[in-house]
Amino acid sequence: MRSDSRAGTSWETVLEHRPAETRQAVRERFESAGVTAEQVGAALADSGDELYGAALSGAADWAAPYGGPLAVALLAAEVGALTAHLTSRSSRVRGLAVDTLLGDYSAVAVAGRLGVSRQKVYEIARAHSTGEFIRRAPGRLP
């Protein structure tokens, strides 16, 4: 697995999308499976593309370069955790935007522009969470 570009990556950085109170347990699971912060950072930076390609390769030992099936399962789960975090983040942005639009336009007009029902517009506007989110997705240049 590529890790050269992620050398020096910290656990706090790669697990930033996790709630602070869960990071230690997640880190311990990775470490007990022999997975480094650099490996996690690489998997998150490419959104799991390399893992996916290896899994579909048909090679009998495709998981070996990553530390075996347990390591791959943990890495894939972390890609999923980041994806869920980013989905929640985008929902918050969408909700805030729709709430702002409702200050200037009718729900019917907003619904027409978004391609959703009027009821869905109200649901979107109400649904934006107040959680803390990472400012930049992994793999992005500063």
C-alpha positions in Angstrom: 0.0 0.0 0.0 1.3 3.5 -0.8 2.3 5.4 2.3 5.3 7.4 1.2 3.3 10.6 0.6 1.7 10.2 4.0 4.8 9.8 6.1 4.5 11.4 9.5 0.7 11.3 9.4 -0.8 11.4 12.9 -3.7 9.4 14.3 -5.4 12.7 15.2 -5.2 13.9 11.6 -6.5 10.7 10.0 -9.3 10.2 12.6 -10.3 13.8 12.7 -13.7 12.9 11.2 -14.4 10.7 14.2 -15.9 12.1 17.4 -13.0 12.8 19.9 -14.4 10.3 22.4 -14.2 7.4 19.9 -10.7 8.1 18.4 -8.7 6.1 21.0 -10.8 3.0 20.6 -10.6 3.2 16.8 -6.8 3.8 16.9 -6.4 0.7 19.2 -8.3 -1.5 16.8 -6.1 -0.4 13.9 -2.9 -0.8 15.9 -3.9 -4.2 17.2 -4.3 -5.2 13.5 -0.9 -3.7 12.6 -2.4 -0.8 10.6 -0.5 2.5 10.7 -1.9 6.0 10.6 -0.1 6.3 7.2 -2.1 3.4 5.8 -5.4 4.9 7.1 -4.4 8.3 5.6 -3.7 6.7 2.2 -7.0 4.8 2.2 -8.9 8.0 3.1 -7.0 10.1 0.6 -8.0 8.0 -2.4 -11.5 7.2 -1.0 -10.7 3.5 -0.9 -10.0 3.3 -4.6 -6.8 1.2 -4.2 -8.5 -1.2 -1.7 -11.4 -1.6 -4.1 -9.1 -2.3 -7.1 -7.2 -4.9 -5.1 -10.4 -6.6 -3.9 -11.6 -6.9 -7.5 -8.2 -8.0 -8.8 -9.0 -11.7 -8.4 -5.6 -12.3 -6.8 -5.7 -14.9 -4.1 -3.5 -12.8 -1.7 -5.0 -9.4 -2.6 -5.3 -8.3 1.0 -1.7 -9.2 2.0 -0.2 -5.8 1.0 -2.6 -4.1 3.4 -1.9 -6.4 6.3 -4.5 -9.0 5.6 -8.3 -9.3 5.6 -8.8 -7.8 9.1 -6.7 -4.7 8.2 -8.7 -4.3 4.9 -12.0 -4.6 6.7 -10.9 -1.9 9.2 -9.6 0.4 6.4 -12.8 -0.1 4.4 -14.9 0.7 7.4 -12.9 3.9 8.0 -13.5 5.0 4.4 -17.2 4.4 5.2 -17.0 6.4 8.4 -15.4 9.3 6.6 -18.0 9.1 3.8 -20.8 9.2 6.4 -19.2 12.2 8.0 -18.9 14.0 4.6 -22.5 13.1 3.8 -23.7 14.7 7.1 -21.5 17.7 6.4 -23.0 18.2 2.9 -26.5 17.8 4.4 -25.8 20.5 6.8 -24.7 22.9 4.0 -27.7 22.0 1.9 -30.0 22.6 4.8 -28.5 25.9 5.6 -28.8 26.9 1.9 -32.4 25.8 1.6 -33.3 27.6 4.9 -31.8 30.8 3.4 -33.6 30.3 0.1 -36.9 30.0 2.0 -36.3 33.5 3.3 -36.6 34.9 -0.2 -38.7 32.4 -2.2 -41.7 30.2 -1.6 -41.3 26.5 -0.8 -42.9 25.7 -4.1 -40.4 27.8 -6.1 -37.4 26.3 -4.1 -38.9 22.8 -4.6 -39.1 23.3 -8.4 -35.5 24.5 -8.6 -34.3 21.6 -6.5 -36.5 19.0 -8.1 -38.1 17.8 -4.9 -41.5 18.2 -3.3 -42.5 21.2 -1.2 -42.7 18.9 1.8 -39.1 17.8 1.2 -37.9 21.4 1.1 -39.2 21.9 4.6 -37.6 18.6 5.7 -34.2 19.6 4.2 -34.4 23.1 5.8 -35.1 21.6 9.3 -32.7 18.7 9.0 -29.4 20.5 9.0 -27.5 19.3 12.1 -25.3 21.3 14.3 -22.5 18.8 14.7 -18.8 19.6 14.3 -17.3 18.7 10.9 -13.8 18.6 9.4 -13.0 21.6 7.3 -11.2 19.8 4.5 -11.6 16.3 3.1 -8.5 14.1 3.3 -6.5 14.0 0.1 -7.1 17.6 -0.8 -4.1 19.9 -1.2 -4.0 22.7 1.5 
